[in-house]
Amino acid sequence: MEKAMSDVYTEYGEKKDYHLTVTVKNNLLLSMMKARGIETVAELSRQTGISQKVLGDYLRLLRPAYNSQTKSINPSVERLCGFFGCLPDHIFPEEHLHTPLETNTSSVEVSMEELKSIPGLVDPNPETVLIRAEVNDVINAALNTLTDRQKDIVRMRFGMDGEAHTLAKVAEKYNIGVARVLQIEAKALRSLRESGYAKMLRDGLRQNDQ
């Protein structure tokens, strides 16, 4: 005779309702970037001359500060240290100065109680948590259809990473005129409207406001 589902849960442990993906990032480097007002890898790349791929690996801790073969500091890390005026251990956790993470993502099954215990995810309504995650996924997917500069300007202008920035502030950051910022913003928004994500964005944002 087949066991009832409640018996299966009792035998094999608590039923988990949520699938959570965790991404580990280098908070030391992120903090240095925020202190300089640098919000994206693209902007850090422009200011340091280091490729976005290399910087992305450093942020995800997939590349250590030191070369494992030569045992010497990577030239790009030297450049980063010069830019921030710091030592390698100020922008890399001690455990990853010489050794990278094998993978920086992990997926686990969690209950609502476990979900509520995670800072920033506490919400009395589990449906709201899931809708917010889905909306963020759609927004990020839509923005990824833009160029790095268009994406950065849209994020800054609409406060997607916190505070909305004025045209003058964006123009100052990119060392361009306000009129040029308006042109880039208009082109980016036109691209988003014409993309297949437009309706998903409208529907998702409407749900998020409810």
C-alpha positions as CSV (number, residue, x, y, z in Angstrom):
1,M,0.0,0.0,0.0
2,E,1.3,3.4,-0.9
3,K,2.1,5.8,2.0
4,A,0.1,8.9,2.4
5,M,1.9,12.2,1.5
6,S,1.8,13.3,5.2
7,D,3.6,10.1,6.2
8,V,6.3,10.7,3.5
9,Y,6.9,14.2,4.9
10,T,7.1,12.9,8.4
11,E,9.6,10.2,7.4
12,Y,11.8,12.3,5.2
13,G,11.6,15.6,7.0
14,E,9.7,18.9,6.8
15,K,8.2,19.8,3.4
16,K,10.0,22.9,1.9
17,D,7.8,25.2,-0.1
18,Y,10.5,27.6,-1.5
19,H,13.5,27.1,-3.7
20,L,16.2,29.7,-2.9
21,T,19.3,30.5,-5.0
22,V,22.1,32.1,-3.1
23,T,24.9,34.1,-4.8
24,V,28.1,34.9,-3.0
25,K,29.8,38.3,-3.8
26,N,32.9,40.0,-2.7
27,N,31.5,42.5,-0.2
28,L,35.0,44.1,0.4
29,L,35.3,45.1,-3.2
30,L,31.6,46.1,-3.4
31,S,32.1,48.4,-0.3
32,M,35.1,50.1,-2.0
33,M,33.1,50.7,-5.1
34,K,30.2,52.2,-3.2
35,A,32.5,54.5,-1.2
36,R,33.7,55.9,-4.6
37,G,30.1,56.2,-5.9
38,I,30.7,53.4,-8.4
39,E,27.6,51.3,-8.9
40,T,28.4,49.0,-11.7
41,V,31.2,46.8,-13.0
42,A,30.9,48.7,-16.3
43,E,31.7,52.0,-14.5
44,L,34.6,50.5,-12.6
45,S,36.0,49.1,-15.8
46,R,35.8,52.5,-17.4
47,Q,37.7,54.1,-14.6
48,T,40.4,51.5,-14.1
49,G,40.9,50.1,-17.6
50,I,40.3,46.5,-16.3
51,S,38.0,44.3,-18.4
52,Q,34.5,43.7,-17.1
53,K,35.0,40.0,-17.3
54,V,38.0,40.1,-14.9
55,L,36.3,42.5,-12.5
56,G,33.2,40.3,-12.6
57,D,35.3,37.3,-11.6
58,Y,36.8,39.3,-8.7
59,L,33.3,40.4,-7.5
60,R,32.1,36.8,-7.7
61,L,35.3,35.5,-6.0
62,L,36.0,33.2,-9.0
63,R,39.5,34.6,-9.4
64,P,41.9,35.1,-6.5
65,A,44.2,38.2,-6.0
66,Y,47.4,36.1,-6.5
67,N,48.4,34.0,-9.5
68,S,48.5,30.4,-8.4
69,Q,51.5,29.6,-10.6
70,T,53.8,32.6,-10.1
71,K,52.6,33.3,-6.5
72,S,52.6,37.0,-7.4
73,I,49.8,39.4,-7.3
74,N,47.7,39.7,-10.5
75,P,48.5,42.9,-12.4
76,S,44.8,43.8,-12.5
77,V,44.7,43.6,-8.7
78,E,47.7,45.8,-8.5
79,R,45.8,48.3,-10.6
80,L,42.7,48.0,-8.4
81,C,44.8,48.6,-5.3
82,G,46.4,51.6,-6.9
83,F,43.0,53.0,-7.9
84,F,41.5,52.5,-4.4
85,G,44.7,53.3,-2.5
86,C,44.6,50.0,-0.6
87,L,46.2,46.6,-0.1
88,P,44.9,43.4,-1.6
89,D,43.5,42.2,1.7
90,H,41.3,45.3,1.8
91,I,39.4,44.2,-1.3
92,F,39.7,40.4,-1.0
93,P,38.7,38.1,1.9
94,E,41.7,36.5,3.4
95,E,40.4,33.0,2.4
96,H,40.4,34.1,-1.3
97,L,43.7,35.9,-1.7
98,H,45.2,32.8,-3.2
99,T,42.2,30.5,-3.7
100,P,39.0,31.2,-5.6
101,L,35.5,29.9,-4.9
102,E,34.8,26.7,-6.9
103,T,31.3,28.1,-7.4
104,N,29.6,31.2,-6.0
105,T,26.0,30.0,-6.3
106,S,24.0,27.4,-4.5
107,S,20.3,26.4,-4.4
108,V,18.5,25.2,-1.3
109,E,15.0,24.3,-0.4
110,V,13.6,26.4,2.6
111,S,10.5,26.8,4.6
112,M,8.7,30.1,5.1
113,E,10.2,30.3,8.6
114,E,13.7,29.9,7.2
115,L,12.9,32.5,4.4
116,K,11.7,35.0,7.0
117,S,15.0,34.6,8.9
118,I,17.0,36.0,6.0
119,P,17.6,39.8,6.3
120,G,15.9,41.7,3.6
121,L,13.5,38.9,2.7
122,V,11.2,39.2,5.7
123,D,7.6,39.6,4.5
124,P,4.4,38.4,6.1
125,N,3.0,37.5,2.7
126,P,5.0,34.8,0.9
127,E,3.2,35.7,-2.4
128,T,4.6,39.2,-2.2
129,V,8.1,37.8,-1.8
130,L,7.8,35.6,-4.9
131,I,6.2,38.4,-7.0
132,R,9.0,40.8,-6.0
133,A,11.6,38.2,-7.1
134,E,9.8,37.5,-10.4
135,V,9.5,41.3,-11.1
136,N,13.2,41.8,-10.4
137,D,14.1,38.9,-12.8
138,V,12.0,40.5,-15.6
139,I,13.5,44.0,-15.0
140,N,17.0,42.6,-15.1
141,A,16.4,40.6,-18.2
142,A,14.9,43.6,-19.9
143,L,17.8,45.9,-18.9
144,N,20.3,43.3,-20.2
145,T,19.1,44.0,-23.7
146,L,20.6,47.5,-23.4
147,T,24.2,48.6,-23.7
148,D,26.1,49.0,-20.4
149,R,25.8,52.8,-20.5
150,Q,22.1,52.8,-21.3
151,K,21.5,50.3,-18.6
152,D,23.5,52.3,-16.0
153,I,21.7,55.5,-16.9
154,V,18.3,54.0,-16.7
155,R,19.1,52.5,-13.3
156,M,20.4,55.8,-12.1
157,R,17.5,57.9,-13.4
158,F,14.8,55.7,-12.1
159,G,16.5,54.9,-8.8
160,M,16.6,51.1,-9.4
161,D,19.6,50.7,-7.1
162,G,18.3,53.1,-4.4
163,E,18.2,56.8,-5.0
164,A,17.0,58.4,-8.3
165,H,19.7,60.7,-9.8
166,T,19.1,64.0,-11.6
167,L,20.1,64.6,-15.2
168,A,22.9,66.8,-14.0
169,K,24.3,64.1,-11.7
170,V,24.3,61.5,-14.5
171,A,25.9,64.0,-16.9
172,E,28.6,64.7,-14.3
173,K,29.3,61.0,-13.8
174,Y,29.8,60.4,-17.6
175,N,31.4,63.8,-18.3
176,I,28.8,64.5,-21.0
177,G,26.1,67.2,-21.4
178,V,22.6,66.9,-20.0
179,A,21.2,66.9,-23.6
180,R,23.3,63.8,-24.4
181,V,22.0,62.1,-21.2
182,L,18.4,62.7,-22.4
183,Q,19.2,61.3,-25.8
184,I,20.7,58.1,-24.3
185,E,17.8,57.7,-21.9
186,A,15.2,58.3,-24.6
187,K,16.9,55.7,-26.9
188,A,17.1,53.2,-24.0
189,L,13.4,53.6,-23.1
190,R,12.4,53.3,-26.8
191,S,14.4,50.0,-27.0
192,L,12.6,48.7,-23.9
193,R,9.2,49.7,-25.3
194,E,10.0,47.9,-28.5
195,S,11.4,44.8,-26.8
196,G,9.4,41.7,-26.0
197,Y,9.8,42.5,-22.3
198,A,7.6,45.7,-22.4
199,K,4.3,44.1,-21.5
200,M,5.9,41.8,-18.9
201,L,7.5,44.9,-17.3
202,R,4.2,46.8,-17.2
203,D,2.3,43.8,-15.7
204,G,5.1,43.0,-13.3
205,L,5.4,46.6,-12.0
206,R,1.7,46.9,-11.6
207,Q,1.7,43.7,-9.5
208,N,4.5,45.0,-7.4
209,D,2.6,48.2,-6.6
210,Q,-0.5,46.4,-5.4
